[in-house]
Amino acid sequence: MNDSQRVSLSRRDFLRATIGATAGSLIGVRSYGARRSSADPKQKVIVVTFGGGARDDETFSIDGQQYIPHLLNTLAPQSCFFTQVVNHGILGHYVATASIATGAYETFDNFVAQPPVHPTIFEYFRKDLRRPADDAWLIAPGSLFAQMGSSRSRRYGPDDGAEVILPKRLLSTVLGGNQGLELDSYPSILRDSYETPDTPDAPRTDAERESIEALLARMKIDRATLRSRASKFESPDDLSVYMTRHVMRTFAPSLIFLTLHDIDIAHSGAYSLYLDGIRRTDRLCAELWNEIQQNAEYKDKTTVLILPDFGRDGDSDPGGNGFQHHRTGSASARTTWMMALGAGVRERSIVHRPIESIDVTPTVAGLFGLDARLAQGKPIPELG
């Protein structure tokens, strides 16, 4: 048994004891490569990823369960839980998240702003189903992640991509660019990333500002309300979920991809802040699920997939820094989990066999009756 399997078994046994789930074959499992023959026009999918994965030590373990009460007690019992999701690609947050969105391991420089090489789920969805731009949305935590709204593929491209929201940039525009006065009132909300803590994510050109103003108008955002609400937010992820809920209520899109990034503050080396990020992510996932249940456009029509992009180093990993980084490529860093909830999902079920993070896009494509033909991953049969 390898290290990834040991991590997976630990998750499985813990969840079976905690939520009363049973491991085994599921009803209606399809064979690999199968997909729906036609799209259900009512089908909606929301994918939630964590930039800066949380370890089992602080989540799905006896000691860690105190930090994820909503995921563990509310969402897990309603889910099909995959205990062994492996990322064989580059352990950088943008490139790993882009790989989830394309279903192929992207290999570009994680710190260079560039679109992925392979087509994204947004492009398959919009081009193949001829859906309008406002039916697919990407809510990105920073300027790098905004590049994955579409790809460099010659067969697809920006004309088939998602509507992209950079919540911090929208807020900065609403504040009028008066960073000297406003940054003190919104101390952490406007940071582009935890690696550049003093750089607000503001519009950089007149054209960009005009584009954001047009988006604000289309979204019908009340500026005074946004300023007031944002002043009470704890972090950028609060802002991202606020924007996601606003998009759901305004456009009711069929496909949403949301990346949360608060947990990545672990790179600061402050364990307490890392735990705060986990608690906040746990709360926000529950808030999003509650929005789905209360929104008639989404209730009983939506499949939700929640997964970290990858993990973090274990405390005993040679050459690692424990929770702070993800350098080693060990099982702790590469092996994570996924929770599927909602329409078409068998509740209180556990899947122990390994899947890969790049299986998400082929699976989502299958839910819409599509073929992610250029993806490297495979549809997940338990969700077919």
C-alpha positions as CSV (number, residue, x, y, z in Angstrom):
1,M,0.0,0.0,0.0
2,N,1.4,3.4,-1.0
3,D,1.2,6.6,1.0
4,S,-1.6,8.0,-1.1
5,Q,-3.7,4.9,-0.3
6,R,-2.9,5.2,3.4
7,V,-4.1,8.8,3.4
8,S,-7.3,7.8,1.5
9,L,-8.0,4.9,3.9
10,S,-7.7,7.2,6.8
11,R,-10.2,9.6,5.3
12,R,-12.6,6.8,4.4
13,D,-12.6,5.2,7.8
14,F,-13.0,8.6,9.6
15,L,-16.0,9.5,7.4
16,R,-17.7,6.2,7.7
17,A,-17.5,6.5,11.5
18,T,-18.6,10.2,11.5
19,I,-21.4,10.4,9.0
20,G,-22.5,6.7,8.7
21,A,-21.5,6.5,5.1
22,T,-20.9,3.1,3.4
23,A,-18.2,2.3,0.9
24,G,-19.1,0.3,-2.1
25,S,-20.5,0.4,-5.6
26,L,-23.0,3.1,-6.5
27,I,-26.4,2.9,-8.3
28,G,-26.3,3.9,-11.9
29,V,-22.5,3.9,-12.3
30,R,-21.5,4.4,-16.0
31,S,-18.5,3.0,-17.7
32,Y,-15.4,5.1,-18.4
33,G,-15.8,7.3,-21.4
34,A,-19.6,7.2,-21.3
35,R,-21.5,10.5,-21.4
36,R,-25.0,11.6,-21.6
37,S,-26.5,11.6,-25.0
38,S,-28.1,15.0,-24.6
39,A,-27.9,17.9,-22.2
40,D,-30.5,18.5,-19.6
41,P,-31.5,22.2,-20.1
42,K,-32.1,22.5,-16.4
43,Q,-28.7,21.2,-15.4
44,K,-26.4,23.6,-13.5
45,V,-22.9,22.9,-12.1
46,I,-20.8,24.9,-9.6
47,V,-17.2,23.9,-9.1
48,V,-15.4,25.3,-6.0
49,T,-11.7,24.9,-5.6
50,F,-9.4,25.8,-2.7
51,G,-6.1,27.5,-3.6
52,G,-3.9,26.4,-0.8
53,G,-5.1,23.0,0.1
54,A,-5.7,22.1,3.7
55,R,-4.2,18.9,5.2
56,D,-6.1,16.1,6.9
57,D,-4.4,17.1,10.1
58,E,-6.5,20.2,10.1
59,T,-9.6,18.9,8.4
60,F,-10.6,15.2,8.0
61,S,-9.0,13.8,11.1
62,I,-10.1,13.4,14.7
63,D,-8.1,16.5,15.7
64,G,-8.9,18.5,12.6
65,Q,-12.7,18.1,12.6
66,Q,-13.2,21.1,14.9
67,Y,-12.1,23.4,12.1
68,I,-14.7,22.2,9.5
69,P,-18.0,21.8,11.2
70,H,-20.1,22.7,8.2
71,L,-18.2,20.5,5.7
72,L,-18.2,17.6,8.1
73,N,-21.7,17.8,9.7
74,T,-23.8,19.5,7.0
75,L,-22.3,18.9,3.6
76,A,-20.5,15.5,3.9
77,P,-23.7,13.6,4.9
78,Q,-25.4,14.9,1.7
79,S,-22.4,14.1,-0.5
80,C,-20.6,11.5,-2.5
81,F,-17.1,11.8,-1.0
82,F,-14.0,10.9,-3.0
83,T,-11.2,10.1,-0.6
84,Q,-8.3,9.9,-3.1
85,V,-8.0,12.7,-5.6
86,V,-4.4,12.8,-6.9
87,N,-2.7,15.7,-8.6
88,H,0.2,14.5,-10.8
89,G,1.0,17.9,-12.1
90,I,2.8,21.1,-11.1
91,L,2.0,22.1,-7.5
92,G,1.5,25.7,-8.2
93,H,-1.9,27.2,-7.4
94,Y,-2.7,28.9,-10.7
95,V,-1.3,26.1,-13.0
96,A,-3.0,23.5,-10.9
97,T,-6.4,25.2,-10.9
98,A,-6.1,25.8,-14.6
99,S,-5.4,22.1,-15.0
100,I,-8.7,21.3,-13.2
101,A,-10.5,23.7,-15.5
102,T,-9.0,22.2,-18.7
103,G,-8.9,18.5,-17.6
104,A,-5.2,18.4,-18.7
105,Y,-2.0,18.9,-16.8
106,E,-0.9,22.4,-17.8
107,T,2.9,22.9,-17.7
108,F,3.4,26.7,-18.0
109,D,5.2,28.9,-15.5
110,N,2.8,29.3,-12.5
111,F,3.8,32.9,-12.0
112,V,3.4,34.2,-15.5
113,A,0.0,35.5,-16.6
114,Q,-1.0,33.4,-19.5
115,P,-4.1,31.4,-20.6
116,P,-3.9,27.6,-20.5
117,V,-3.0,25.6,-23.6
118,H,-5.9,23.2,-23.5
119,P,-9.6,24.2,-23.9
120,T,-11.4,25.0,-20.7
121,I,-14.7,23.6,-19.6
122,F,-16.2,27.0,-20.3
123,E,-15.2,26.8,-24.0
124,Y,-16.6,23.2,-24.4
125,F,-19.8,24.3,-22.7
126,R,-20.3,27.6,-24.6
127,K,-19.2,26.5,-28.1
128,D,-20.6,23.0,-28.2
129,L,-24.0,24.0,-26.7
130,R,-24.0,27.5,-28.3
131,R,-24.6,29.1,-24.9
132,P,-24.3,32.9,-24.4
133,A,-21.4,34.4,-22.5
134,D,-23.4,35.1,-19.3
135,D,-24.3,31.4,-18.9
136,A,-20.7,30.6,-17.8
137,W,-18.8,32.5,-15.1
138,L,-15.3,32.4,-13.5
139,I,-14.8,34.1,-10.2
140,A,-11.1,34.5,-9.8
141,P,-9.1,35.4,-6.7
142,G,-6.4,37.3,-8.5
143,S,-5.1,38.5,-11.8
144,L,-3.3,35.2,-12.7
145,F,-6.4,33.1,-12.2
146,A,-8.4,35.5,-14.5
147,Q,-6.4,34.1,-17.4
148,M,-8.1,30.7,-17.3
149,G,-11.5,32.1,-18.5
150,S,-10.4,30.8,-21.9
151,S,-7.5,29.0,-23.5
152,R,-4.9,29.5,-26.3
153,S,-6.4,26.6,-28.2
154,R,-6.9,27.4,-31.9
155,R,-10.2,25.4,-32.0
156,Y,-11.7,27.5,-29.2
157,G,-10.4,30.7,-27.5
158,P,-11.7,34.0,-25.9
159,D,-14.9,34.2,-28.0
160,D,-16.0,30.9,-26.4
161,G,-14.7,31.7,-22.9
162,A,-16.4,32.5,-19.5
163,E,-17.4,35.9,-18.1
164,V,-14.6,36.6,-15.7
165,I,-14.9,38.5,-12.4
166,L,-12.0,39.7,-10.4
167,P,-13.9,40.7,-7.2
168,K,-11.1,42.8,-5.7
169,R,-10.8,44.8,-9.0
170,L,-14.5,45.4,-9.0
171,L,-14.4,46.7,-5.5
172,S,-11.4,48.9,-6.2
173,T,-13.2,50.5,-9.1
174,V,-16.3,51.1,-6.9
175,L,-14.0,52.8,-4.3
176,G,-12.9,55.1,-7.1
177,G,-9.2,54.3,-7.0
178,N,-8.7,56.3,-3.8
179,Q,-6.4,53.8,-2.4
180,G,-4.6,56.1,0.1
181,L,-7.8,56.6,2.1
182,E,-9.7,53.4,1.3
183,L,-7.0,50.7,1.8
184,D,-7.1,51.3,5.6
185,S,-10.8,50.6,5.6
186,Y,-10.4,47.4,3.5
187,P,-7.1,46.2,4.9
188,S,-6.8,42.8,3.3
189,I,-9.7,42.7,0.7
190,L,-7.8,44.5,-2.1
191,R,-4.6,42.5,-2.1
192,D,-3.9,40.7,-5.3
193,S,-2.2,37.8,-3.6
194,Y,-0.6,36.9,-0.3
195,E,2.8,37.0,-2.0
196,T,2.4,40.7,-2.8
197,P,0.6,42.0,0.4
198,D,1.0,45.7,-0.3
199,T,-0.2,45.7,-3.9
200,P,-3.9,46.5,-4.3
201,D,-5.6,44.7,-7.2
202,A,-6.8,47.9,-9.0
203,P,-7.5,48.5,-12.7
204,R,-4.3,49.2,-14.5
205,T,-5.5,51.0,-17.7
206,D,-8.3,53.2,-18.8
207,A,-9.6,50.4,-21.1
208,E,-9.6,48.0,-18.2
209,R,-11.4,50.5,-16.0
210,E,-14.1,51.0,-18.7
211,S,-14.5,47.3,-19.1
212,I,-15.1,46.9,-15.3
213,E,-17.5,49.8,-15.3
214,A,-19.5,48.1,-18.0
215,L,-19.5,44.8,-16.0
216,L,-20.7,46.6,-12.9
217,A,-23.6,48.1,-14.9
218,R,-24.5,44.7,-16.3
219,M,-24.4,43.1,-12.9
220,K,-26.6,45.9,-11.5
221,I,-24.3,46.3,-8.5
222,D,-25.4,49.0,-6.0
223,R,-22.1,50.7,-5.2
224,A,-23.1,52.0,-1.7
225,T,-24.3,48.5,-0.8
226,L,-21.1,46.9,-2.0
227,R,-18.9,49.4,-0.1
228,S,-20.9,48.8,3.1
229,R,-20.9,45.0,2.8
230,A,-17.2,44.8,1.9
231,S,-16.1,46.9,4.9
232,K,-17.4,44.1,7.1
233,F,-15.8,41.2,5.2
234,E,-13.0,39.3,6.9
235,S,-11.1,38.4,3.7
236,P,-11.1,38.4,-0.1
237,D,-13.0,35.0,-0.1
238,D,-15.9,36.7,1.6
239,L,-16.0,39.1,-1.3
240,S,-15.7,36.3,-3.9
241,V,-18.7,34.4,-2.4
242,Y,-20.7,37.7,-2.2
243,M,-20.0,38.2,-6.0
244,T,-20.9,34.6,-6.8
245,R,-24.2,34.9,-5.0
246,H,-24.9,38.2,-6.9
247,V,-24.2,36.5,-10.2
248,M,-26.5,33.6,-9.3
249,R,-29.3,36.0,-8.5
250,T,-28.8,38.3,-11.5
251,F,-28.0,35.9,-14.3
252,A,-28.7,32.3,-13.0
253,P,-25.8,30.9,-15.1
254,S,-25.6,27.2,-15.7
255,L,-21.8,26.9,-15.1
256,I,-19.9,28.7,-12.3
257,F,-16.2,28.1,-11.3
258,L,-15.2,29.7,-8.0
259,T,-11.7,29.6,-6.6
260,L,-11.3,30.4,-2.9
261,H,-7.8,31.4,-1.8
262,D,-7.7,32.3,1.9
263,I,-6.0,29.1,3.0
264,D,-2.9,30.1,1.0
265,I,-2.0,32.5,3.8
266,A,-0.3,29.5,5.2
267,H,2.8,30.6,3.3
268,S,3.2,33.4,5.9
269,G,4.1,30.7,8.4
270,A,1.4,31.7,10.8
271,Y,-0.5,28.6,11.9
272,S,-3.3,30.5,13.4
273,L,-4.0,32.4,10.2
274,Y,-3.9,29.1,8.3
275,L,-6.6,27.7,10.6
276,D,-8.6,30.9,10.2
277,G,-8.5,30.3,6.5
278,I,-9.8,26.8,6.9
279,R,-12.6,27.9,9.2
280,R,-13.6,30.6,6.8
281,T,-13.6,28.3,3.8
282,D,-15.7,25.9,5.7
283,R,-18.2,28.6,6.5
284,L,-18.3,30.0,2.9
285,C,-18.9,26.6,1.4
286,A,-21.9,26.2,3.6
287,E,-23.2,29.7,2.7
288,L,-22.9,28.9,-1.0
289,W,-24.8,25.6,-0.5
290,N,-27.5,27.5,1.4
291,E,-27.8,29.9,-1.4
292,I,-28.4,27.0,-3.8
293,Q,-31.1,25.6,-1.6
294,Q,-32.9,29.0,-1.3
295,N,-32.6,30.0,-5.0
296,A,-35.4,28.5,-7.2
297,E,-33.1,28.6,-10.2
298,Y,-30.6,26.3,-8.6
299,K,-32.5,24.1,-6.0
300,D,-32.6,20.5,-7.1
301,K,-31.0,21.3,-10.4
302,T,-27.4,21.9,-9.4
303,T,-24.4,19.5,-9.0
304,V,-21.7,21.0,-6.8
305,L,-18.1,19.8,-6.8
306,I,-15.8,21.0,-3.9
307,L,-12.1,20.1,-3.9
308,P,-8.7,21.6,-3.0
309,D,-6.3,22.1,-5.9
310,F,-3.7,20.0,-4.0
311,G,-2.5,19.5,-0.4
312,R,0.4,20.8,1.7
313,D,3.5,19.2,3.1
314,G,3.3,16.8,6.0
315,D,5.1,17.6,9.3
316,S,7.5,14.7,8.8
317,D,8.2,15.2,5.0
318,P,11.9,15.5,4.5
319,G,12.7,18.9,2.9
320,G,9.3,20.2,3.5
321,N,8.0,23.0,5.8
322,G,4.8,21.3,7.1
323,F,1.6,23.2,6.7
324,Q,3.5,26.3,5.3
325,H,4.4,25.0,1.8
326,H,3.8,22.3,-0.8
327,R,7.3,21.6,-2.1
328,T,8.0,17.9,-1.6
329,G,5.5,16.3,-4.0
330,S,4.7,13.8,-1.2
331,A,1.4,12.1,-0.7
332,S,0.3,14.8,1.7
333,A,0.9,17.4,-1.0
334,R,-0.5,15.5,-3.9
335,T,-3.4,13.5,-2.5
336,T,-6.5,15.4,-1.6
337,W,-10.3,14.8,-1.7
338,M,-13.5,15.9,-3.5
339,M,-17.1,16.3,-2.3
340,A,-19.9,16.1,-4.8
341,L,-23.4,17.2,-3.8
342,G,-26.8,18.0,-5.3
343,A,-28.6,16.8,-8.5
344,G,-27.8,13.3,-9.5
345,V,-25.5,12.6,-6.5
346,R,-25.9,9.6,-4.2
347,E,-25.8,10.9,-0.6
348,R,-23.8,9.3,2.2
349,S,-21.5,7.4,-0.2
350,I,-17.8,7.1,-0.3
351,V,-15.5,6.4,-3.3
352,H,-12.2,5.0,-2.2
353,R,-10.6,4.3,-5.6
354,P,-8.1,6.9,-6.9
355,I,-9.2,9.6,-9.3
356,E,-7.3,12.6,-10.6
357,S,-8.1,16.3,-10.3
358,I,-8.1,16.6,-14.1
359,D,-11.1,14.2,-14.1
360,V,-13.3,17.2,-13.1
361,T,-13.7,18.8,-16.5
362,P,-14.6,15.6,-18.4
363,T,-17.1,14.9,-15.7
364,V,-18.7,18.3,-15.8
365,A,-18.7,18.1,-19.6
366,G,-20.6,14.7,-19.3
367,L,-23.2,16.3,-17.0
368,F,-24.0,18.7,-19.8
369,G,-23.9,16.0,-22.5
370,L,-20.6,17.2,-23.8
371,D,-17.3,15.5,-24.8
372,A,-14.2,17.3,-23.4
373,R,-12.4,15.8,-26.4
374,L,-8.9,17.4,-25.7
375,A,-8.8,16.6,-22.0
376,Q,-6.5,14.1,-20.5
377,G,-8.7,13.1,-17.6
378,K,-11.6,10.7,-17.7
379,P,-15.3,11.1,-16.7
380,I,-15.9,10.0,-13.1
381,P,-18.5,7.1,-13.5
382,E,-20.1,7.6,-10.1
383,L,-21.2,11.1,-11.3
384,G,-22.2,10.2,-14.8
